[in-house]
Amino acid sequence: MAQYRNGVLMQEVLLPGNVPVWIAVPQHQGIDGEQVQTGANNPMPVTMAGGIGQGSLYGEKTVGATATAIRIGSSDLAGRQSVLIVNNDPENDIFVGFDNAVTTANGIPVYAGQERLFKVSNITLYAIASTPTSVRVAEIK
């Protein structure tokens, strides 16, 4: 369950080995100037420091009950520095891990209607969901 801690909306998640950590629930400033929880009706604007390099790729991926490599094409984009995962589904969460052993119990959540940016270096990200879920992926150079 999410709760405010030091003025920030936080959610407890368990890392592998059942290690509890608190992560910030994405929020951003709405058009009225108030803080709103990011979601399907309130997408968070994404800003890339340094911009997006030539040769970056983007596309759609379906994540289901079997761990799926998060990339466009048959292999990770050479020289990619970040991977943006946007969960456009209004109801289903996905869970991201650093190998194909990721599960809904140990993965990093990307909640319905939210996105996460992962800085990567020589690693394939995998995702899993309890229900087939369409996500958008950008491999960024």
N, C-alpha and C positions, 0 to 999 in steps of 0.2 A: 504494500500500500504506500502511496506517495504521501509525503508530509513536508511541511516547511521546516527547514533547519537554517538558522541564521539568515532568514529572509529569502532563501532559495528553495524552490520546490525540488525535493529529492526523492529518489526511488531506490530501495534496497535491491541489489541483485547478487546472485551467488556466482562466484567464479569457480573454475574447476577445483575440486577438493572441498567444496562447500564453504569457500572463504567469502564472507559477506563484505560487500563494498557498497557505498552510496554513490549514485551518479545523479547528476542534475537532470531533471525532466526538462526537455527543450521548451523554452519560452522565448518570446520576442515581443517587441513593441508593436501593438496593433495600430490601425490607422487613426484611432482616437487617442493615441498616446499611452494607453494603459497596457500593462503586461498581460499577455494572453498565452495560454498553453498552446504550443504548436500541435497541429493536427490536420485532418483532412480538410476542415473548413478554414483553417488558419495556417497555411503553409509558411514555413520559415524561409526568408530570403537567404540564399547561399552566396557568400562572398569568398572568392579565392584570392589569397595573398599571392602576388606574383603573377596572377593570370593563368590562363590555360594555354599550354604549348601546342604548336603545330603537330598533328599526328595523333592527338587525343581521340578517343573513341567513346561512343555512347550508344545505348540500345536498351532493349527490353529483355528480361530474363524471367522465367517462371521458377519459383522456389517451391518445393514440395516436401514430402516425407523422407526423401533421400537427400543427403548432403549434395549440394550443387555448387560447382566452382563459380565464383562471381567474377565474370570476365565477358568480354565481347569477343566472339571467335573461339577457336579451339585451344588457344594458349594465352597466358597473360601478355598484355601489351609490353613489349620491350621498352625499358626506360620509364615506365609509369612511376609516378611519385605519390599519387593519391588515388583512392577509389571512392567515388560518391555512390551511395546506395539510397534510393528514394523508394519508400514503401507507399505506393499510391493506393493500396487497398484500404477501404474505410473501416474494416473490421479485423483483419488478420494480421498478427505480428509475425515477424521473421526473426531468426536468431543467427548471428554470425560468429564464426570461429576461424582459427588459423590452420585447421586441418580437416579432413573429411570425417573426423570422429565427433564433430559438433552435434549437439542435440538441443532440443527446446529447453532442457534443464540446465545446460552449461554454457550456452551461447550468449553473446552480447545482444540484447534485444534492440531491434529497430521496430518500434511500435507502429501500428496502423496509422497512416497519414503522416509519418515522420521520416526524417532522413538522417544519415550519419556519414561523415567524411572520415575515411581512414587514411592516414599517411602510411605508405607501405614501402618496403625495400626488399625485393627478392622473396616475396611470400605470396602464396595464393590464398585468397579468402574463400571460405565456404559458407553457405547459408542453408537453413532448414526451416520448415514451417509445418504445422499440423494439418493445414489445408493448402492446396495449391494456391500460390499467391504471386501475382505479377508485380515485378519491381523494375525500376529504371536504374541503369548502371552507367556510370561514366568512369572510364579509365583515363586519368589525367596525367599528361607529361609536364 
